[in-house]
Amino acid sequence: MKQKLLAVFLFYFLLSTVSVAQSFPTLEEIIEGQVIQTRRSGAVTWLKDGERYSRIEQDEVTGGVQIVAYRAKDNTREVIIPSAMLIHPETGKPIPVRSISWSKDNNQVLIYNNTKRVWRYDTRGNYWVLNLQEGTLRQLGKNFPESSLMFAKFSPAGDRVAYVYKNNIYVEELISGKITPLTTDGSETVVNGTFDWVYEEEFSCRDGFRWSPSGNYIAYWQSDTEGTGVFDIINNVDSIYPTILHFPYPKAGTANSAVKIGYLPATGGMTTWLDIPGDPRNHYLPRMEFIPESDELFIQQLNREQNMNRVWTVKLDDPEPFNIFTDTDAAWLDTNDEVVWLKNNRYFTWLSERDGWRHLYRISRDGKEIIPVTKGDFDYIAPVGMDLKKEIVYFIASPDNFTQRYLYSASLSGKGDSKRLTPSDQQGQHSYDMSPTGKWAVHTFSNASTPPVTDMVSFPGYEVVRTMEDNQQAREQYAALGIRPKEFFKVKSGELWLDAWMIKPMDFDSTKKYPVIIEVYGEPWGATVQDVWSGGDLWLQYMANQGFLMVSMENRGANTPRGREWRKCIYGEVGTFSAEDQCRGILHMAEQFSFIDTSRIGITGWSGGGSQTLNCMFRYPEVFHTGIAVAFVSDQRLYDTIYQERYMNTPQNNPEGYRKGSPITYAKNLQGNLLLIHGTADDNVHYQSCELLVNELIRHGKVFSQISYPMRSHSINEGEGTTLHLRKSMAKYWIDHLHP
């Protein structure tokens, strides 16, 4: 009888535990993205009047798309481009619309569709011009192959469009259809009007030409990749014989492309090259724009070490460059994308960390007057917009909580203190898409456990006009899961406090011991400890409910708003301080929480996070017992010049830093369980990085596991079933080796 009662008890106990496990979605359901259906308010494009924004919407009647304008004040809806105007003139079928741009007079629309990816972005496709007054729609570059044009832009007068085809720049007249090639020397090695791989990846440069405000000239970049190291990716899966993709990729310490800037008449003619001082292979020209309403260029030039940014102006009728301002830093500088011209072009805005914090400055055109617009012990994080009439700048900052983001304002005069505008009862992260006049903004709020809420806000009073999307369904779906949200707290590395979060299993019991999985990135490009909605963190929650504690810590050098010293103390030491902080941080976390099992600590990361995973596993093998490193850099000399040298200088100038920061240096110390994952078609962090580490581990007799994904890129998401296979493999490895 006792045995029968015991059996019944065990049956119902097991049934209850199974039901708890089954209440959480399967991995397949998570990957399919149907568990929490978060609705975005949709991308908006503010119209030039600043009172309306446009959206691309489906026309339920015709099945095509239409362009709809909404008035910010009262949400009045108006179809400004009906789907009937977006019909292919030959086939009679609706054309797809990826994006649109307007002519200066708003009488014409440039339509971009049938796009193809070039490295990171869909920058090649078809372009169409819709004339709203005449009701005509015609395709540009019709004699060129399908989906082959790049960066088409109206001239200021709207009578021509310029674009790039096969590394040359063309201008097409809209009335006659005449096409004029402005450059003819474009080739596999000479690149006009666009950029090579490393400029795109590290400087976000892709569109490489600019119309002058007069419409008389086009200024453009030219890259000569001859002499740059060429990397090969071997495709073994698409045919019985391999094919090879060749592309220039300068690795740390090697030759860069030679980049220069020139201009020429928009009707055709000779290029005038700007004589900017400095070796073009050992300097960068990451930014070039025309000063508003002038034929004068404003150019940023970084030296190879990226610790000096010289600003040049060049008048097209007198191409002698003039250095108006120079910014320097003992570590590195980033490009300045916050340049706005003020007071009839007598001043421009500039971001700098010259006082130890990232702040916005107003600089006179001659560079002699430098006035701080924002000031105090906090970082200016990102721009939102300006009201030039009222001389107000709006920006994102978070002085008191580095995991959150709020809206602030300041006077462009530099007088007075910055003022927080975001309501105090909305703890989390806030973003704003502000109108050109600074009068309205589409505002989105979320935090780690609150799906995005989007509303329309008016300024300068910060009044919420209406809710555009409340995501009630997503909130209900999230609540129905019954999961434990991220808990934010701090841990110590020595005397330094680090931000951290933890996710616990649904059936968490503080009297038990749990294995830990640390999610790490740790390099200057990004941050992991952010109080923002990430779809409910379902992958992390899935792993937590297998019996793990999921945690993350923000080490020194991570891109968080904690001041210059926090971010740049790792200069020349990438990979060392981060691993030290992760080690100290998890040990201090274990001191705070007795339910952490220090004999079962795992760590994982992707890209730079994969590199940090390896450094932790190899440098602190007594602390980190199991690791999964994905798409990692094993030897810092293998990564590109711009990124790696920005934070490390060159291998020639800093050989010891490269040695200390590279995981491969310590591969012989591996003691725990290690899984390496890499895509063989990774054009960013090459599969070579994995192969060299594998070779070193074998040399030292170290046993490890490896998964290579054929012809997958850095994101390892191409091909049917790839993402599910990747996550299943990771989950199995954690369960097999950390035994939850």
C-alpha positions in Angstrom: 0.0 0.0 0.0 2.8 2.4 0.9 4.6 1.6 -2.3 1.3 2.2 -4.3 0.8 5.6 -2.5 4.5 6.5 -3.2 4.0 5.6 -6.9 0.9 7.7 -7.1 2.7 10.6 -5.4 5.7 10.3 -7.7 3.4 10.2 -10.8 1.6 13.4 -9.9 4.9 15.1 -8.8 6.5 14.3 -12.2 3.3 15.4 -14.0 3.4 18.7 -12.2 7.0 19.3 -13.1 6.4 18.4 -16.7 3.4 20.8 -16.9 5.6 23.6 -15.6 8.3 22.8 -18.2 5.7 22.6 -20.9 4.1 25.9 -20.0 7.0 27.6 -21.4 7.2 27.7 -25.3 9.4 25.2 -27.2 12.6 26.4 -28.8 10.9 25.9 -32.2 8.1 28.3 -31.2 10.6 30.8 -30.0 12.7 30.7 -33.2 9.5 31.1 -35.3 8.8 34.3 -33.4 5.1 33.7 -32.6 5.3 33.6 -28.8 5.2 37.3 -28.2 4.1 39.4 -31.2 5.5 42.8 -30.6 4.0 45.5 -32.9 6.1 48.4 -33.9 4.4 51.7 -34.7 6.2 51.5 -38.1 9.0 53.6 -39.5 7.9 57.1 -40.2 9.4 59.7 -42.6 8.8 63.2 -41.5 7.8 65.5 -44.4 9.5 68.8 -44.9 6.7 70.9 -43.3 7.5 69.2 -40.0 3.8 68.8 -39.3 3.2 65.5 -41.1 4.9 62.2 -41.5 4.5 59.5 -44.2 4.3 55.8 -44.1 4.3 53.0 -46.6 1.0 51.0 -46.2 -0.7 48.1 -47.8 -3.7 48.9 -50.0 -6.1 46.2 -49.1 -8.2 46.7 -52.2 -5.5 46.6 -54.9 -2.9 44.5 -53.0 -0.3 47.1 -53.8 1.2 49.8 -51.5 0.3 53.4 -51.0 2.0 56.3 -49.3 -0.1 57.8 -46.5 0.6 61.1 -44.6 -0.6 61.6 -41.0 -0.9 65.0 -39.3 1.0 65.0 -36.0 -1.5 67.2 -34.3 -4.7 65.3 -34.9 -3.8 62.1 -36.8 -5.6 63.3 -39.9 -4.9 60.7 -42.6 -4.4 61.5 -46.2 -3.3 59.2 -49.1 -0.7 61.3 -50.9 0.4 58.6 -53.3 -2.4 56.1 -54.1 -1.5 52.5 -55.1 -2.9 53.3 -58.6 0.2 55.5 -59.2 2.6 52.7 -58.3 1.8 50.4 -61.2 4.4 49.0 -63.5 3.9 50.8 -66.9 4.6 47.6 -68.9 3.2 44.7 -66.8 0.3 46.6 -65.2 1.1 45.1 -61.8 1.9 46.9 -58.6 5.6 47.6 -58.0 7.1 46.8 -54.5 8.4 49.7 -52.5 11.4 49.3 -50.1 11.8 53.0 -49.4 11.1 56.5 -50.9 12.8 59.9 -51.0 11.3 63.2 -52.1 12.6 65.9 -54.4 13.2 69.2 -52.8 10.0 70.7 -54.2 8.0 67.6 -53.2 6.7 67.1 -56.8 8.6 63.9 -57.4 9.4 60.7 -55.5 12.3 58.4 -55.9 11.3 54.7 -55.3 13.7 52.0 -54.3 12.9 48.3 -54.7 14.1 44.8 -55.7 17.1 45.3 -53.5 20.1 43.1 -53.0 22.5 42.9 -50.2 26.1 44.2 -50.6 28.0 43.0 -47.5 25.8 44.3 -44.6 23.1 46.3 -46.3 20.6 46.2 -49.2 22.3 48.9 -51.2 21.8 47.7 -54.7 18.4 47.6 -56.5 16.1 49.3 -58.9 15.1 53.0 -58.8 11.9 54.6 -60.2 10.9 58.2 -60.5 7.2 59.1 -59.9 6.2 62.5 -61.1 3.2 63.5 -59.0 2.0 66.3 -61.2 2.2 64.4 -64.5 1.3 61.0 -62.9 4.1 59.3 -64.7 6.3 56.4 -63.4 9.5 55.4 -65.1 12.5 53.2 -64.2 15.9 54.7 -64.1 18.9 53.1 -65.8 16.6 50.9 -67.7 19.4 49.6 -69.9 21.4 48.5 -66.9 20.9 45.0 -65.4 18.1 44.6 -62.9 18.9 45.5 -59.3 22.3 47.0 -60.1 22.0 50.7 -59.2 23.1 52.3 -56.0 22.4 55.4 -53.9 20.2 57.3 -56.4 19.6 60.9 -55.4 17.7 63.8 -56.9 19.6 66.9 -57.9 18.6 70.0 -55.9 16.4 71.2 -58.8 14.9 67.8 -59.2 15.7 67.7 -62.9 18.3 64.9 -62.7 19.2 61.9 -60.7 22.7 60.6 -59.9 23.6 57.0 -59.1 26.4 54.5 -59.0 26.7 51.5 -61.3 29.7 49.1 -61.2 31.9 51.6 -59.3 31.2 54.5 -61.6 28.9 57.5 -61.1 26.2 58.4 -63.6 23.7 61.3 -64.0 20.4 60.7 -65.8 18.3 63.6 -67.1 14.6 63.1 -66.2 13.0 64.8 -69.2 15.3 63.4 -72.0 16.4 60.2 -70.3 20.0 61.0 -71.3 22.6 59.2 -69.2 26.0 60.7 -68.7 28.9 58.7 -67.1 30.8 61.1 -64.8 33.5 58.6 -64.1 34.8 55.8 -66.3 37.8 54.4 -64.4 35.8 52.3 -62.0 36.9 48.7 -61.8 37.5 45.8 -59.4 40.2 47.9 -57.7 39.2 51.5 -58.3 35.9 52.3 -56.5 34.0 55.5 -57.3 31.0 56.8 -55.4 31.0 53.9 -52.8 33.5 52.2 -50.5 35.5 49.1 -49.8 34.6 46.5 -47.2 36.4 48.1 -44.2 35.0 51.6 -44.7 31.5 50.3 -44.8 31.9 48.0 -41.7 33.8 50.4 -39.4 32.8 53.9 -40.6 29.3 53.1 -41.8 30.3 54.5 -45.2 28.4 53.2 -48.2 26.9 56.1 -50.2 30.0 57.8 -51.6 28.9 61.0 -53.5 27.2 64.3 -52.8 25.3 66.8 -54.9 26.4 70.4 -54.3 23.6 72.7 -53.2 23.7 74.5 -56.5 23.4 71.3 -58.4 26.4 72.2 -60.5 28.9 69.8 -59.0 29.2 66.3 -57.6 31.8 65.5 -55.0 32.8 61.9 -54.4 35.2 59.5 -52.8 37.5 57.3 -54.7 39.1 54.2 -53.2 42.1 52.5 -54.8 42.2 49.0 -53.3 45.3 47.9 -55.3 47.9 46.8 -52.8 45.4 45.9 -50.1 45.5 42.3 -48.9 42.8 40.2 -50.6 40.9 37.6 -48.7 39.3 34.6 -50.2 36.2 32.8 -49.1 35.8 29.3 -50.6 32.3 28.1 -51.5 32.2 24.3 -51.4 28.5 23.8 -51.2 26.9 25.3 -54.3 28.6 23.2 -56.9 30.8 20.1 -57.2 33.8 22.3 -57.7 34.5 25.2 -55.3 34.1 28.8 -56.2 36.1 31.6 -54.6 35.0 35.0 -53.5 37.9 37.5 -53.6 37.6 40.9 -51.8 40.0 43.5 -50.4 40.3 43.2 -46.6 43.1 45.1 -44.8 44.1 43.3 -41.6 45.6 45.1 -38.7 49.0 46.5 -39.5 48.7 46.0 -43.3 48.1 48.4 -46.2 44.8 50.2 -46.5 43.1 51.4 -49.6 44.2 54.8 -50.9 41.2 57.0 -50.4 40.8 60.5 -51.8 38.0 63.1 -52.5 37.4 65.0 -55.7 34.6 66.9 -57.5 33.6 67.4 -61.1 30.8 69.2 -63.0 27.5 67.4 -62.8 27.3 67.7 -66.7 30.6 65.7 -67.0 34.2 66.7 -67.2 37.5 66.4 -65.4 37.8 65.6 -61.7 39.6 68.1 -59.4 41.2 66.1 -56.6 41.5 67.8 -53.3 45.1 68.1 -52.0 44.5 67.1 -48.4 47.8 66.6 -46.7 48.8 63.1 -45.5 49.5 59.7 -47.0 46.1 58.5 -48.3 46.8 54.9 -47.2 47.6 56.0 -43.6 44.8 58.6 -43.1 41.0 58.2 -43.3 38.4 60.4 -44.8 35.3 59.1 -43.2 33.0 62.1 -43.5 32.4 64.7 -46.3 29.4 67.0 -46.7 28.6 70.3 -48.3 28.1 73.2 -45.9 24.4 74.2 -46.4 23.6 76.5 -49.3 27.2 76.7 -50.4 29.7 75.1 -52.7 32.1 74.5 -49.8 33.0 71.1 -48.5 33.4 70.2 -44.8 35.7 67.1 -44.4 36.8 65.1 -41.5 40.2 63.4 -41.7 41.5 60.9 -39.1 45.1 59.8 -38.9 45.7 56.1 -39.0 46.0 55.9 -35.2 42.5 57.6 -35.0 43.5 59.9 -32.2 43.5 63.1 -34.3 40.5 64.4 -36.3 41.4 67.3 -38.5 38.5 69.3 -40.0 39.0 70.8 -43.4 36.9 73.2 -45.5 37.4 73.4 -49.3 35.8 75.9 -51.6 35.2 74.4 -55.0 36.4 77.5 -56.9 39.6 77.4 -54.7 40.4 73.8 -53.9 43.1 74.6 -51.4 42.0 72.9 -48.1 41.9 74.9 -44.9 42.2 73.3 -41.5 39.6 75.1 -39.3 39.7 72.7 -36.3 41.5 69.7 -34.9 40.3 67.4 -32.2 42.7 65.0 -30.4 42.6 62.3 -27.8 45.3 60.2 -26.0 43.4 57.1 -26.9 41.0 57.3 -29.9 38.4 59.4 -31.5 35.2 58.4 -33.3 33.8 60.1 -36.4 31.5 63.1 -35.7 28.0 62.6 -37.0 26.4 65.4 -34.9 27.6 68.3 -37.1 24.8 70.9 -37.5 25.4 74.4 -38.9 24.0 77.3 -36.9 23.5 81.1 -37.3 24.0 81.3 -41.1 26.8 78.8 -41.0 28.9 80.8 -38.6 29.0 78.0 -36.1 28.8 74.2 -36.2 28.1 71.6 -33.4 30.7 69.0 -32.5 30.9 66.0 -30.0 34.0 65.8 -27.9 35.3 64.1 -24.7 37.8 66.8 -24.0 36.5 67.3 -20.4 36.3 63.6 -19.6 32.7 63.3 -20.6 31.0 63.1 -24.1 29.5 66.6 -24.6 28.1 68.7 -27.4 30.0 71.9 -28.3 29.4 74.9 -30.5 32.4 75.8 -32.5 32.9 78.9 -34.5 33.7 78.6 -38.2 37.3 79.6 -37.7 37.7 77.1 -34.8 38.7 79.7 -32.3 35.5 79.8 -30.2 34.6 76.5 -28.5 31.5 76.7 -26.2 30.1 73.7 -24.3 26.4 73.3 -25.0 26.0 70.4 -22.6 28.0 70.1 -19.5 28.3 68.1 -16.3 29.4 64.6 -15.1 27.3 62.7 -17.7 27.5 61.6 -21.3 25.6 63.0 -24.3 24.5 59.6 -25.7 22.7 60.3 -28.9 21.0 63.2 -30.8 17.2 63.6 -31.1 16.7 66.9 -32.9 16.8 70.7 -32.7 14.5 73.6 -32.6 16.7 76.2 -34.3 14.2 79.0 -33.9 14.1 78.5 -30.1 17.8 77.4 -30.1 17.1 74.2 -28.2 18.9 70.9 -28.7 17.2 67.6 -27.7 19.4 64.6 -26.8 19.5 61.3 -25.0 21.4 60.9 -21.7 21.2 58.9 -18.5 23.4 60.4 -15.7 22.1 58.2 -12.9 21.4 54.8 -14.4 23.8 53.6 -17.2 21.3 50.9 -18.3 18.6 53.4 -19.2 18.0 56.3 -21.6 16.1 59.5 -21.2 15.4 62.7 -23.2 17.1 66.0 -22.2 17.2 69.5 -23.6 19.8 72.2 -23.5 20.2 75.7 -25.0 22.4 75.9 -28.0 23.8 79.1 -26.6 25.5 77.1 -23.9 23.8 79.0 -21.1 22.1 77.1 -18.3 22.0 73.5 -17.4 20.5 70.5 -19.3 17.0 69.6 -18.4 15.4 66.2 -18.2 12.1 66.0 -20.1 11.2 62.3 -20.0 8.6 61.6 -17.2 10.1 60.2 -14.0 7.5 57.4 -13.8 8.8 55.6 -17.0 11.9 53.8 -15.9 13.7 52.2 -18.9 14.8 53.3 -22.3 13.3 56.0 -24.5 13.8 56.9 -28.1 12.4 59.8 -30.2 12.0 60.4 -33.9 11.7 64.2 -34.0 10.3 66.3 -36.8 12.7 68.7 -38.6 11.2 71.7 -36.8 11.6 70.1 -33.3 7.9 70.6 -32.6 6.8 66.9 -32.6 8.3 63.5 -31.9 7.3 59.9 -32.2 8.3 58.6 -28.8 8.9 55.0 -27.9 9.3 53.7 -24.3 10.2 50.2 -23.2 12.1 48.3 -20.5 13.3 44.7 -20.2 9.8 43.6 -19.1 7.6 46.1 -20.9 7.0 45.9 -24.7 7.3 49.2 -26.6 4.6 51.9 -26.1 4.7 54.5 -28.8 3.0 57.9 -28.7 3.1 61.3 -30.3 4.6 64.1 -28.1 4.6 67.8 -28.7 7.4 70.2 -27.8 8.7 72.3 -26.1 6.2 71.4 -23.4 6.5 67.6 -23.7 2.8 66.9 -23.9 1.6 63.4 -25.0 -0.9 63.9 -27.8 -2.0 60.3 -28.3 -0.9 56.7 -28.1 0.1 55.2 -31.4 0.8 51.7 -30.3 0.3 50.3 -26.8 1.3 46.6 -27.5 -1.4 45.4 -25.2 -1.4 42.0 -26.9 2.3 41.6 -26.4 2.0 42.6 -22.7 -0.6 40.0 -22.2 1.4 37.3 -24.0 4.4 38.2 -21.9 2.5 38.1 -18.7 0.9 34.8 -19.6 4.3 33.1 -19.7 4.7 33.6 -16.0 8.4 34.1 -16.3 10.8 35.9 -14.0 11.9 39.2 -15.6 15.5 40.3 -15.7 16.8 41.6 -12.3 19.2 44.5 -12.5 21.9 44.9 -9.8 25.6 45.6 -9.4 28.7 43.6 -8.8 32.3 44.5 -8.0 35.6 44.1 -9.9 38.1 45.3 -7.3 36.8 48.6 -6.2 34.8 49.2 -9.4 31.0 48.6 -9.6 29.7 46.9 -12.7 26.1 46.8 -13.9 24.7 43.3 -14.2 21.4 41.4 -14.7 20.2 38.0 -13.9 17.3 35.8 -15.2 16.2 33.0 -12.9 14.2 29.8 -13.7 10.4 30.0 -13.2 10.6 27.5 -10.4 13.6 29.1 -8.7 14.5 27.9 -5.2 17.0 30.0 -3.3 18.0 27.0 -1.2 19.4 25.2 -4.2 22.6 25.6 -6.2 22.4 26.6 -9.8 24.9 26.6 -12.7 25.5 30.0 -14.3 25.7 31.0 -18.0 27.3 34.4 -18.6 26.3 36.3 -21.7 29.3 38.6 -22.6 30.3 41.1 -25.3 32.8 43.3 -23.5 34.4 45.3 -26.4 34.0 49.1 -27.1 31.4 48.6 -29.9 28.5 47.5 -27.8 26.9 46.8 -24.4 24.8 43.9 -23.0 23.4 45.2 -19.7 20.5 47.4 -21.1 17.1 47.9 -19.5 15.2 47.7 -22.9 12.7 45.4 -24.5 14.4 42.6 -26.3 11.4 40.6 -27.4 11.0 39.2 -23.9 14.5 37.7 -24.0 12.9 34.4 -24.9 16.2 32.5 -25.7 17.6 33.5 -22.4 14.3 32.6 -20.6 14.3 29.3 -22.4 17.8 28.5 -21.1 16.9 29.7 -17.6 14.0 27.3 -17.5 16.3 24.4 -18.3 17.7 25.1 -14.8 20.3 27.8 -15.4 21.0 31.3 -14.0 21.5 33.6 -17.0 23.6 36.6 -16.2 25.5 39.4 -17.9 28.0 42.0 -16.6 29.2 45.2 -18.2 33.0 45.3 -18.0 35.3 48.3 -18.4 35.6 49.4 -22.0 32.0 48.6 -22.9 30.1 51.3 -24.7 28.1 52.7 -21.8 27.6 56.3 -20.7 30.1 56.2 -17.8 32.6 58.8 -19.1 35.8 58.8 -21.2 37.9 57.0 -18.6 35.5 54.0 -18.4 35.4 53.5 -22.1 39.0 54.3 -22.9 41.0 52.9 -20.0 41.3 49.7 -22.1 43.2 51.5 -24.9 46.0 49.1 -26.1 44.6 46.4 -23.7 41.5 45.1 -25.4 40.8 41.6 -24.0 42.7 41.9 -20.8 40.7 44.2 -18.5 37.4 42.7 -19.8 38.3 39.2 -18.9 39.6 40.4 -15.5 36.3 42.2 -14.8 34.2 39.2 -15.9 36.2 36.9 -13.5 36.0 39.2 -10.5 32.4 40.1 -11.2 31.1 36.5 -11.3 33.0 35.7 -8.1 31.6 38.7 -6.3 28.1 37.8 -7.6 28.6 34.4 -6.0 29.4 36.1 -2.7 26.2 38.0 -2.9 24.0 35.0 -3.9 24.6 31.7 -2.2 22.5 29.9 -4.8 25.3 30.3 -7.4 27.3 27.1 -7.9 30.9 28.3 -8.6 31.8 24.8 -9.8 29.5 25.2 -12.8 30.2 28.5 -14.4 29.7 28.9 -18.2 30.3 31.8 -20.5 29.3 32.6 -24.1 29.5 35.4 -26.6 29.3 36.3 -30.3 32.0 38.1 -32.3 33.8 40.3 -29.7 31.9 38.4 -27.1 33.3 35.1 -28.5 36.8 36.6 -28.1 36.0 37.5 -24.5 34.6 34.0 -23.9 37.9 32.5 -25.1 40.0 34.9 -23.0 38.0 34.1 -19.9 38.3 30.3 -20.5 42.0 30.4 -21.2 43.1 33.1 -18.7 40.9 32.0 -15.8 40.4 28.3 -16.3 39.8 27.7 -12.6 36.7 30.0 -12.7 35.1 29.4 -16.1 34.4 25.7 -16.7 32.4 25.6 -19.9 32.3 28.1 -22.8 30.7 28.5 -26.2 32.5 31.0 -28.5 30.7 32.1 -31.6 32.3 33.9 -34.6 35.3 35.0 -32.6 38.6 36.7 -33.2 41.2 34.4 -31.8 44.2 36.6 -32.9 43.7 40.3 -33.0 46.1 40.6 -36.0 43.5 38.9 -38.1 40.8 41.6 -37.8 40.6 44.8 -39.9 42.7 47.8 -39.6 40.1 50.5 -38.7 38.5 48.6 -35.8 41.5 46.9 -34.3 43.9 49.7 -34.6 41.4 52.2 -33.2 41.6 50.5 -29.9 45.0 48.8 -30.1 47.2 50.9 -32.4 49.1 48.7 -34.9 50.7 45.3 -34.2 54.0 46.9 -35.1 53.6 49.7 -32.5 51.9 47.5 -29.8 53.1 44.0 -30.2 52.8 43.1 -26.5 49.2 44.4 -26.4 48.2 42.3 -29.3 49.9 39.3 -27.7 48.2 39.8 -24.3 44.8 40.6 -25.8 44.6 37.6 -28.2 43.0 34.4 -26.9 45.2 32.2 -29.0 48.2 33.3 -26.8 46.7 31.3 -23.9 45.0 28.4 -25.7 47.4 26.0 -23.9 45.7 26.8 -20.6 42.3 25.3 -21.6 41.0 23.0 -18.9 37.2 23.0 -19.2 34.7 22.3 -21.9 34.8 24.4 -25.0 32.6 24.6 -28.1 33.7 26.7 -31.1 31.1 27.8 -33.6 31.9 29.7 -36.9 30.4 30.3 -40.3 32.8 29.4 -43.2 31.6 32.4 -45.3 32.1 35.0 -42.5 33.4 38.0 -44.4 33.7 40.0 -41.1 35.6 37.6 -38.7 37.0 35.1 -41.1 36.8 31.4 -40.6 40.6 31.5 -40.6 40.4 32.8 -37.0 38.7 29.5 -36.0 41.1 27.3 -37.9 44.2 28.9 -36.4 42.8 28.5 -32.9 41.9 24.9 -33.6 45.4 24.3 -34.9 46.8 25.7 -31.6 44.5 23.7 -29.4 45.5 20.5 -31.2 49.2 21.4 -30.9 48.7 21.5 -27.1 46.6 18.3 -27.0 43.5 20.1 -25.9 40.1 18.4 -26.4 37.3 20.6 -27.6 34.1 20.6 -29.7 33.5 22.5 -33.0 30.6 23.3 -35.3 31.3 24.9 -38.7 28.3 26.2 -40.6 29.0 26.0 -44.4 28.7 29.3 -46.3 27.1 31.1 -43.4 28.1 34.7 -42.7 29.0 36.4 -39.4 25.3 36.3 -38.3 25.0 32.5 -39.0 21.4 32.8 -40.0 21.3 31.9 -43.7 19.7 28.7 -44.9 16.7 26.8 -43.7 16.9 25.5 -40.2 20.2 27.2 -39.4 19.1 29.3 -36.4 17.2 26.5 -34.8 20.1 24.1 -35.3 22.5 26.6 -33.7 20.4 27.2 -30.6 19.6 23.5 -30.2 23.3 22.7 -30.3 24.1 25.4 -27.8 21.3 24.3 -25.4 22.4 20.6 -25.6 26.1 21.6 -24.9 25.1 23.6 -21.8 22.9 20.8 -20.5 25.5 18.1 -21.2 28.4 19.9 -19.5 26.8 22.1 -16.8 24.2 19.6 -15.7 21.3 21.8 -14.6 
